[in-house]
Amino acid sequence: MVIAFTGDPFLAREELLKEARLRGLSRFSEPTPEALAEALRPGLFGGGGAMLDLREVGEGEWKALKPLLESVPEEVPVLLLDPKPTTARAAFYRTRERRDFPTPKGKDLVRHLENRAKRLGLKLPAGVVQYLASLEGDLEALERELEKLALLSPPLTLEKVERVVALRPPVSGFDLVRAVLEGEARAAFRHLRRLREEGEEPLRLLGAFAWQFALLARAWMLLKENPRPKEEDLLRLEAHPYAAKRALELARGLSQESLEASLDALVQAERRAKEGKDPWLALERAVYTLLRLAPARPA
């Protein structure tokens, strides 16, 4: 019996090890014909079986293993860890049992983190879970961070988690927006150059600016109504808690005049870009204008 575990490396390995415990298997064999043949040979206390990690196995090595795997008896378990199988191996699995565990994304990732946190006895606020889901890192890296958080004394606030977690959000258009909002001209133009080299669309970046500044405007108006908003007030900003809290922090340093001028600069930039003029030039001018309007950084 050959069972292949595919999909996310962390989930696939975890599920394979669960199955291995049920079948009395305790260690991986080397992915070679000799080691596999030895593992499949009946012993004093059982009928053999094997666990193989195929992640680093090339086509030549697979061709050598395949005849042995084709002849595995139904009663002998062979568990294969193969998160991203090659075309040849995927074809082989069509006539065998394949258990696939896709990497969770979006809301599924949030639910995954909530469940993993509960296993560790962690009570995480929704904003913290959303923050963790936004970070750049695979499931194994996120699991290590959760284990680290389990060692901290509660309550686990977003500020405490940000100080401890080593992962960072992926580089995107929002890094450019953040650099502009914080008045980091050098970083802003470095991000702008890199995003252009990577083929990012300037209209998408203008869209990211428009979304962020619209959020800032809502945050500014909320602060005007209530300088010390509560957790439930953040729902009015129509953003996940981490983004909402960050917007409130940034909005405190903005004047009404600079906010209105920033929004006007973005409207003009989008208009120029959509009228057929150089969209990158329109974006660069908007970045320059927004940097001039950004609140002065403390010395």
N, C-alpha and C positions, 0 to 999 in steps of 0.2 A: 504494500500500500504506500503510494507516494503522495504526499500532501505538500503543495507549494504555498508559501505564505508571501504574498506580494502587497504592494502599496506603500504606505508610509513606513520607513525603516524602523522607527521606534515602535509603532503599533504592531507591525508584522513580527518583529523579534519578540515582543512581549507575548503575543498570542501563540507563537511557536513554543516558547518556553512553558506556557501553561499546558499545551498539548503534550509536550515532552514529559512533564511531571506525571500526567495521567498515564502515560505509556511506559514509565520507568526509565526514561532516557535522561542522562545527566550532563553530557558534555558533547561538544561539537567534534566531529572527526575531520581530519584534513580532507579537502575536496580533491582527492586523488583516487584512481582506481584501486590501488593497493590498500589504502586506508579504508575505503568503502567496503571492499571485499572482506576485509578483516572484521569490520563492524557488523556486517550482515551474517557472519558465520555464527551458528548457534553456540551458546556457552553453557556452562553448568547450570545457570539459574534462569535461563530464558532463551528465546528463539532469535535473539539478535535484533538489530535496529540501528538507525543512524540519524544524526542531525548534521546537515551540511550548510555552510554559509557560502553562497554562490556570488556574493557581491563583487569579488575580485577575480572571478573565474572567466578566462578568455574563451574564445570559440574553440581553440584546439583542445583545451582542457575539458570543455563540455563534451566534445565529440568522443573523448576517451571515457567519460563518465556515463554517457547516454546508454550504451549497451547494457551495463550493469543495472541501471535504473529501470530499463525496459523489462528486465527479467526478475524484478523484485516480487516475491510472492505476496499475495493479498494479506496474509496474516503477519507480515513483517513491516513495521512502520519505518518509513524514511521521510523525515521532515526537512524541507528545503527552505532556507531563508533566501529569498530572491526578490527584494523590493521592486527593482526595475528590470524585469527579465528581457533578454534580447529577443529578437523576432523568432529565432530558432527555439529558444526555451519556452516562449509563450505558446508556440505551436505544439510543443510536447505536452504542455499542461492542459490543452483542450480535451484530452482524453483521460486526464487524471483529475484529482480533486485540487481545486485552487481556491484558496481563501484570500480575498483581496480586502485591504484595509486602507481606503483613500485617506489622504491627509485632510483633516477638517479645515474648512475655511469659513470666514464670516461668523454667522451665528452658531454654526456647528463648532467652530474653534472656541467660542465663548463657553458653550455648554461643556465642551471637553475640559477646559480649564476649571470650570466650576466643579465638575465631577472629580477631577484629580485633586483639587484643593480639599474637597470633603474627605477623600481617602486619607489625607494627611492631617485631618482634624482642623483645617483652616477655615475660618469664617472671613471671606473676603467681600468687601463692599463692591457693588456693581461697577463703580468707577475704576477700581483697581483691576478687576477682571478685564474690563474693556482696554485698559492701559496695557496689560500683559499681552492681550490678543493683538495689539497694534505693533508689537516689537518685532525686530528682525531676528529670527532664530527658529530652528526646527523644534519639533515636539520634545526631543530629548533635552535640548538646551532650556526650554521652558520648564521642563520637569525639574531640572537641577535648580532653577530659580525658585520654584515652589518649595522644594526641600529646604532651601536656604531661608525662605520666609517662615517656614514652620518652626525655625529656631528662635524667631523674634518674639518678644512679648507683645501681646495684644494691647490696644487695638491696632490693626494694620492700616494706617492711613495712607493716602496716595503719596504724601510727602515722604513718609518713612520708606515706602516701597521704592520710590524713585531713587533714593539715596543708596539703597542696597543692591538693586537689580543691575547686573552688568550689561544686559542687552540694550540695544538702542533701536529706535525706529529706522526703517529703511530710508535711504536717500531718495528724495522725491521732490516734486515741485513745492511741497510744503516746507522743505528745508530752506528753499529760496525765500518763501514767504516769511518764515521765522527769522531768517537773517535780516531781512528788510525791516521787520517790525522791531527788532532789537538794535537797529542802527548799525549793523555789522557790514559796512560797505564792501570790504575786501572779501568776506565770506559770501556775500550776496552775488558779486560778480563772478566769483569762482564757481559757485553753484550754477549760475546762469550759463557760463561757458561749458561746463561739463554736461548740462542737460541738452544744450544745443549739439554738442558732439555726439551725444547718445541718440539724437534724432527725435527728441521730444517736440511736440507740436506747441508753438508759441500761444495759440488760442487756448489750448488746454491749461497752460500756465496762467494766462490771464483769467481763466475761469477759476483756478485755484485762489488767485488773489481776490477775485470778486466774492467768492464764497467766504473767505476768511474775513474780509473787511465788512461784509454784511453781518457776519457773526459778531465782529467787534462793535458794530453799530448797535446791535441788539443788546450786547453786554453793557455798552456805555449808557444806553437808555435805562436798563435795569438798575445800574448803579445810581443813576440820577434819582430814580424812584426810591431806592433802598440801598444806601451805602454799604450795608452789611447783609447781603442776601443769604438766605438759608438754602439748604440742600434742595428742597422742593422747588425753590425759585429757578434753579438751573434748568428745569424742564422747559421753561419758556424760551430758552435759547435755541431749542430744537437741534441739539448736538449731543453727542455722547459725553458723559460727565467729565472725562479728562479734557476734551477740547473746550468744553464750556468753562471749566475752571481756569484753564490757561487763558481763554479770551478775557475773562474777568480781570486776571492779573495784568494783562497788557492794556486793557481799556482804562485802567486806573491812571495810566500815565499819558492818556491822550486828551487833548482839548477838543472842544466841539469844532473849532475852526480847522484844525489839522485833520480831523476825521472827515469832515465835509470836503476838504481839498483833496484828500486821498481818494475818496469815492469818485470825485469829479475827474481826477487824473486817470482812473481806471476806465471810466466811461469813455473818455476821449481816446484812450489807447485802443480800446476794443473797437471803437468806431473807425479809427484809422486802419486797423488791421483788417477789418471786414470790408473796407472800401477799396481794397486791392493794393494798398501801399505795403511797404516792407513790414510784415508782422513782427519780425525780430527787432527791427529798429523801434517800432511802437512799444514793444515790451521793454526794451532797454531804457527808453525815455521814461516810461512809467516807473521802472525800478529806481532810476536816478531821482525822479520827483518824490517818490515815496520815501526814499532814504533821507532827503532833505526835510521831510515833514515828520520823520520819526522822532519820538521824544529823546532828548539828550540823555546819554548814558551817564550814570554817576561816576565821578572820578575815582 
